[in-house]
């Protein structure tokens, strides 16, 4: 069972301008082979299918609580994609009618890399990669064997780190770079957690392989504030009471190369940040060509709810 909170895990800065090609690059972190849909799909179904949950509870809890965090990562990347497609916040852009659509106001959109993001989704995010290929079940591994699944998860997080570094190197807008910076820190936490789980089960010091690729996060400016606040040492339960037994796995010191300190289990979720109010564009029929009547109805319903 999941509880939803109307926040993003962190607050994203508004984009400087609409940049659909940057949004397409960020789509790779959503629906690509190593994207957030893959990490979510793997951990979600592994947690559902986990054998001997009660006897292997710290390991089950680890996969379960990281699953909940990945739901928030899907939400974060999706918002970043939509923000980059939408451009800076503009409270007045949805006022009035849609203008003269016969003048081809969106002619430039036929030449962008991921044109379907505009044609079908009005600039919204969907589970596809940077070229529009759909995410699919072939990216999910759930074998029922705890060693194989945890080893796969470690590989997945290392692949995702490489993925994010490459996407980061293509972006200059602060929105996309913030998404990458935060996810690089949290992905490193997950890789470390799976390495410690495997170490407990097998005795192999898999954490010595980290970071993979071997670039420290302090080389990335957008990661620095999260390192300073200790996010690299925290694993959240995303539950007020459950999953606290992950402390049996998530214990010890931060990885060499990261700011020093002891690993910490935090009950609940991060404080989070606001979800940007993506303004409408009547000429894209989003939310409609003439939305003023809908706005009036929504305001009446809102007042009625008070």
HUKA-V770994 format. One record per residue. N is the residue number from 1. SS is DSSP state (helix for helix, strand for strand, loop for the rest). OMEGA is omega in radians with two decimals (NA if undefined). BURIAL is + if it has 16 or more other C-alpha atoms within 10 Angstrom, else -. Layout:
n=N ss=SS omega=OMEGA burial=BURIAL
n=N ss=SS omega=OMEGA burial=BURIAL
This chain:
n=1 ss=loop omega=-3.10 burial=-
n=2 ss=loop omega=3.04 burial=-
n=3 ss=loop omega=-3.11 burial=-
n=4 ss=loop omega=3.10 burial=-
n=5 ss=loop omega=-3.03 burial=-
n=6 ss=loop omega=3.08 burial=-
n=7 ss=loop omega=2.89 burial=+
n=8 ss=strand omega=-3.13 burial=+
n=9 ss=loop omega=3.00 burial=+
n=10 ss=loop omega=3.11 burial=+
n=11 ss=loop omega=3.14 burial=+
n=12 ss=loop omega=3.06 burial=+
n=13 ss=loop omega=3.11 burial=+
n=14 ss=loop omega=3.10 burial=+
n=15 ss=loop omega=3.10 burial=+
n=16 ss=loop omega=-3.13 burial=-
n=17 ss=loop omega=3.04 burial=-
n=18 ss=loop omega=-3.09 burial=+
n=19 ss=loop omega=-3.09 burial=+
n=20 ss=helix omega=3.12 burial=+
n=21 ss=helix omega=3.02 burial=+
n=22 ss=helix omega=3.08 burial=+
n=23 ss=helix omega=3.12 burial=+
n=24 ss=helix omega=3.08 burial=+
n=25 ss=helix omega=-3.13 burial=+
n=26 ss=helix omega=3.08 burial=+
n=27 ss=helix omega=3.12 burial=+
n=28 ss=helix omega=3.12 burial=+
n=29 ss=helix omega=3.08 burial=+
n=30 ss=helix omega=-3.02 burial=+
n=31 ss=helix omega=3.08 burial=+
n=32 ss=loop omega=-3.09 burial=+
n=33 ss=loop omega=-3.13 burial=+
n=34 ss=loop omega=-3.09 burial=+
n=35 ss=loop omega=-3.06 burial=+
n=36 ss=helix omega=3.04 burial=+
n=37 ss=helix omega=3.13 burial=+
n=38 ss=helix omega=3.11 burial=+
n=39 ss=helix omega=3.10 burial=+
n=40 ss=helix omega=-3.08 burial=+
n=41 ss=helix omega=3.12 burial=+
n=42 ss=helix omega=-3.04 burial=+
n=43 ss=helix omega=-3.14 burial=+
n=44 ss=helix omega=-3.07 burial=+
n=45 ss=helix omega=3.00 burial=+
n=46 ss=helix omega=3.14 burial=+
n=47 ss=helix omega=3.10 burial=+
n=48 ss=helix omega=-3.01 burial=-
n=49 ss=helix omega=-3.00 burial=-
n=50 ss=loop omega=-3.14 burial=+
n=51 ss=loop omega=3.10 burial=-
n=52 ss=loop omega=-3.11 burial=-
n=53 ss=loop omega=-3.05 burial=-
n=54 ss=loop omega=-3.12 burial=-
n=55 ss=loop omega=-3.14 burial=-
n=56 ss=loop omega=-2.92 burial=-
n=57 ss=helix omega=-3.14 burial=+
n=58 ss=helix omega=-3.13 burial=+
n=59 ss=helix omega=3.05 burial=+
n=60 ss=helix omega=-3.12 burial=+
n=61 ss=helix omega=3.14 burial=+
n=62 ss=helix omega=3.14 burial=+
n=63 ss=helix omega=-3.08 burial=+
n=64 ss=helix omega=-3.08 burial=+
n=65 ss=helix omega=3.06 burial=+
n=66 ss=helix omega=3.03 burial=+
n=67 ss=helix omega=-3.11 burial=+
n=68 ss=helix omega=3.10 burial=+
n=69 ss=helix omega=-3.12 burial=+
n=70 ss=helix omega=3.02 burial=+
n=71 ss=helix omega=3.10 burial=+
n=72 ss=helix omega=3.09 burial=+
n=73 ss=helix omega=3.05 burial=+
n=74 ss=helix omega=3.13 burial=+
n=75 ss=helix omega=-3.09 burial=+
n=76 ss=helix omega=-3.13 burial=+
n=77 ss=helix omega=3.14 burial=+
n=78 ss=helix omega=3.10 burial=+
n=79 ss=helix omega=3.09 burial=+
n=80 ss=helix omega=3.11 burial=+
n=81 ss=helix omega=-3.11 burial=+
n=82 ss=helix omega=3.13 burial=+
n=83 ss=helix omega=3.14 burial=+
n=84 ss=helix omega=3.06 burial=+
n=85 ss=helix omega=-3.03 burial=+
n=86 ss=helix omega=-3.07 burial=+
n=87 ss=loop omega=-3.09 burial=+
n=88 ss=loop omega=3.09 burial=+
n=89 ss=loop omega=-3.13 burial=+
n=90 ss=loop omega=-3.03 burial=-
n=91 ss=loop omega=-3.06 burial=-
n=92 ss=loop omega=-3.04 burial=-
n=93 ss=loop omega=-3.12 burial=-
n=94 ss=loop omega=3.09 burial=+
n=95 ss=loop omega=3.13 burial=-
n=96 ss=loop omega=-3.12 burial=-
n=97 ss=loop omega=-3.03 burial=+
n=98 ss=loop omega=3.12 burial=+
n=99 ss=loop omega=-3.08 burial=-
n=100 ss=loop omega=-3.10 burial=-
n=101 ss=helix omega=3.12 burial=-
n=102 ss=helix omega=-3.11 burial=-
n=103 ss=helix omega=3.12 burial=-
n=104 ss=loop omega=-3.09 burial=-
n=105 ss=loop omega=-3.10 burial=-
n=106 ss=loop omega=-3.08 burial=-
n=107 ss=helix omega=-3.08 burial=-
n=108 ss=helix omega=-3.04 burial=-
n=109 ss=helix omega=3.12 burial=-
n=110 ss=helix omega=-3.09 burial=-
n=111 ss=helix omega=-3.13 burial=-
n=112 ss=loop omega=-3.01 burial=-
n=113 ss=loop omega=-3.07 burial=+
n=114 ss=loop omega=-3.04 burial=+
n=115 ss=loop omega=-3.14 burial=+
n=116 ss=helix omega=3.08 burial=+
n=117 ss=helix omega=3.06 burial=+
n=118 ss=helix omega=-3.03 burial=+
n=119 ss=helix omega=-3.05 burial=-
n=120 ss=loop omega=-2.93 burial=-
n=121 ss=loop omega=3.13 burial=-
n=122 ss=loop omega=3.14 burial=+
n=123 ss=loop omega=3.11 burial=+
n=124 ss=loop omega=3.14 burial=+
n=125 ss=loop omega=2.99 burial=+
n=126 ss=loop omega=-3.09 burial=+
n=127 ss=loop omega=3.05 burial=+
n=128 ss=strand omega=3.08 burial=+
n=129 ss=loop omega=-3.04 burial=+
n=130 ss=loop omega=3.11 burial=+
n=131 ss=loop omega=3.09 burial=+
n=132 ss=loop omega=3.09 burial=+
n=133 ss=loop omega=-3.05 burial=-
n=134 ss=strand omega=2.92 burial=-
n=135 ss=loop omega=-3.11 burial=+
n=136 ss=loop omega=-3.05 burial=-
n=137 ss=helix omega=3.13 burial=-
n=138 ss=helix omega=3.13 burial=-
n=139 ss=helix omega=-3.10 burial=+
n=140 ss=loop omega=3.03 burial=+
n=141 ss=loop omega=3.05 burial=+
n=142 ss=loop omega=-2.98 burial=+
n=143 ss=loop omega=-3.02 burial=-
n=144 ss=loop omega=3.10 burial=-
n=145 ss=loop omega=-2.99 burial=-
n=146 ss=helix omega=-3.14 burial=+
n=147 ss=helix omega=-3.13 burial=-
n=148 ss=helix omega=-3.11 burial=-
n=149 ss=helix omega=3.14 burial=+
n=150 ss=helix omega=3.10 burial=+
n=151 ss=helix omega=3.07 burial=+
n=152 ss=helix omega=-3.13 burial=+
n=153 ss=helix omega=3.08 burial=+
n=154 ss=helix omega=3.08 burial=+
n=155 ss=helix omega=-3.10 burial=+
n=156 ss=helix omega=-3.14 burial=+
n=157 ss=helix omega=3.09 burial=+
n=158 ss=helix omega=3.07 burial=+
n=159 ss=helix omega=3.12 burial=+
n=160 ss=helix omega=3.10 burial=+
n=161 ss=helix omega=3.10 burial=+
n=162 ss=helix omega=3.08 burial=+
n=163 ss=helix omega=-3.07 burial=+
n=164 ss=helix omega=3.12 burial=+
n=165 ss=helix omega=-3.14 burial=+
n=166 ss=helix omega=3.10 burial=-
n=167 ss=helix omega=3.12 burial=+
n=168 ss=helix omega=-3.09 burial=+
n=169 ss=loop omega=3.12 burial=-
n=170 ss=loop omega=-2.98 burial=-
n=171 ss=loop omega=3.02 burial=+
n=172 ss=loop omega=-3.13 burial=-
n=173 ss=loop omega=-3.07 burial=+
n=174 ss=helix omega=-3.12 burial=+
n=175 ss=helix omega=-3.13 burial=+
n=176 ss=helix omega=-3.14 burial=+
n=177 ss=helix omega=3.10 burial=+
n=178 ss=helix omega=3.07 burial=+
n=179 ss=helix omega=-3.11 burial=+
n=180 ss=helix omega=-3.10 burial=+
n=181 ss=helix omega=3.14 burial=+
n=182 ss=helix omega=-3.09 burial=+
n=183 ss=helix omega=3.06 burial=+
n=184 ss=helix omega=3.12 burial=+
n=185 ss=helix omega=-3.08 burial=+
n=186 ss=helix omega=3.07 burial=+
n=187 ss=helix omega=3.08 burial=+
n=188 ss=helix omega=3.06 burial=+
n=189 ss=helix omega=-3.10 burial=+
n=190 ss=helix omega=3.09 burial=+
n=191 ss=helix omega=3.12 burial=+
n=192 ss=helix omega=-3.13 burial=+
n=193 ss=helix omega=3.12 burial=+
n=194 ss=helix omega=3.08 burial=+
n=195 ss=helix omega=3.12 burial=+
n=196 ss=helix omega=3.10 burial=+
n=197 ss=helix omega=3.12 burial=+
n=198 ss=helix omega=3.11 burial=+
n=199 ss=helix omega=3.12 burial=-
n=200 ss=helix omega=-3.08 burial=-
n=201 ss=helix omega=-3.00 burial=-
n=202 ss=helix omega=-3.06 burial=-
n=203 ss=loop omega=-3.12 burial=-
n=204 ss=loop omega=-3.11 burial=-
n=205 ss=loop omega=-3.06 burial=-
n=206 ss=helix omega=-3.13 burial=+
n=207 ss=helix omega=3.10 burial=+
n=208 ss=helix omega=3.08 burial=-
n=209 ss=helix omega=-3.07 burial=-
n=210 ss=loop omega=-0.06 burial=+
n=211 ss=loop omega=3.05 burial=+
n=212 ss=loop omega=-0.10 burial=+
n=213 ss=loop omega=-2.95 burial=-
n=214 ss=loop omega=3.00 burial=-
n=215 ss=loop omega=-3.11 burial=-
n=216 ss=loop omega=-3.06 burial=-
n=217 ss=helix omega=3.14 burial=+
n=218 ss=helix omega=3.04 burial=+
n=219 ss=helix omega=-3.07 burial=-
n=220 ss=loop omega=-3.03 burial=-
n=221 ss=helix omega=-3.09 burial=-
n=222 ss=helix omega=3.07 burial=+
n=223 ss=helix omega=-2.89 burial=+
n=224 ss=helix omega=-3.09 burial=+
n=225 ss=helix omega=3.11 burial=-
n=226 ss=helix omega=3.03 burial=+
n=227 ss=helix omega=-3.12 burial=+
n=228 ss=helix omega=-3.12 burial=-
n=229 ss=loop omega=3.05 burial=-
n=230 ss=loop omega=-3.12 burial=+
n=231 ss=helix omega=-3.14 burial=+
n=232 ss=helix omega=-3.12 burial=+
n=233 ss=helix omega=-3.01 burial=+
n=234 ss=strand omega=2.97 burial=+
n=235 ss=strand omega=-3.07 burial=+
n=236 ss=strand omega=3.10 burial=+
n=237 ss=loop omega=-3.05 burial=+
n=238 ss=loop omega=3.11 burial=+
n=239 ss=loop omega=-3.13 burial=+
n=240 ss=loop omega=-3.07 burial=-
n=241 ss=loop omega=-3.01 burial=-
n=242 ss=loop omega=2.97 burial=-
n=243 ss=loop omega=-3.13 burial=+
n=244 ss=helix omega=3.14 burial=+
n=245 ss=helix omega=3.00 burial=+
n=246 ss=helix omega=3.09 burial=+
n=247 ss=helix omega=3.07 burial=+
n=248 ss=helix omega=3.11 burial=+
n=249 ss=loop omega=-3.06 burial=+
n=250 ss=loop omega=-3.10 burial=+
n=251 ss=loop omega=-3.12 burial=-
n=252 ss=loop omega=-3.05 burial=-
n=253 ss=strand omega=3.04 burial=-
n=254 ss=loop omega=-3.14 burial=+
n=255 ss=loop omega=3.03 burial=+
n=256 ss=loop omega=-3.09 burial=-
n=257 ss=loop omega=3.03 burial=-
n=258 ss=loop omega=3.06 burial=+
n=259 ss=loop omega=-3.04 burial=+
n=260 ss=loop omega=3.10 burial=-
n=261 ss=loop omega=3.14 burial=-
n=262 ss=strand omega=3.08 burial=-
n=263 ss=loop omega=-2.99 burial=+
n=264 ss=strand omega=3.00 burial=+
n=265 ss=strand omega=-3.11 burial=+
n=266 ss=strand omega=3.08 burial=+
n=267 ss=loop omega=3.11 burial=+
n=268 ss=loop omega=-3.02 burial=+
n=269 ss=loop omega=3.03 burial=+
n=270 ss=loop omega=3.14 burial=+
n=271 ss=loop omega=3.05 burial=-
n=272 ss=loop omega=-3.13 burial=-
n=273 ss=strand omega=-3.02 burial=-
n=274 ss=loop omega=2.96 burial=-
n=275 ss=loop omega=-3.12 burial=+
n=276 ss=loop omega=3.12 burial=+
n=277 ss=loop omega=-3.12 burial=-
n=278 ss=loop omega=-3.08 burial=+
n=279 ss=loop omega=-3.09 burial=+
n=280 ss=loop omega=3.05 burial=+
n=281 ss=strand omega=-3.07 burial=+
n=282 ss=helix omega=-3.12 burial=+
n=283 ss=helix omega=3.05 burial=+
n=284 ss=helix omega=-3.11 burial=+
n=285 ss=loop omega=-3.13 burial=-
n=286 ss=strand omega=0.13 burial=+
n=287 ss=loop omega=3.10 burial=+
n=288 ss=loop omega=-3.13 burial=+
n=289 ss=loop omega=3.10 burial=+
n=290 ss=loop omega=-2.93 burial=+
n=291 ss=loop omega=-2.98 burial=+
n=292 ss=helix omega=3.13 burial=+
n=293 ss=helix omega=3.10 burial=-
n=294 ss=helix omega=3.12 burial=-
n=295 ss=helix omega=-3.13 burial=-
n=296 ss=helix omega=3.11 burial=-
n=297 ss=helix omega=-3.13 burial=-
n=298 ss=helix omega=3.12 burial=-
n=299 ss=helix omega=3.10 burial=-
n=300 ss=helix omega=3.14 burial=-
n=301 ss=helix omega=3.12 burial=-
n=302 ss=helix omega=3.13 burial=-
n=303 ss=helix omega=3.14 burial=-
n=304 ss=helix omega=-3.10 burial=-
n=305 ss=helix omega=-3.07 burial=-
n=306 ss=loop omega=NA burial=-
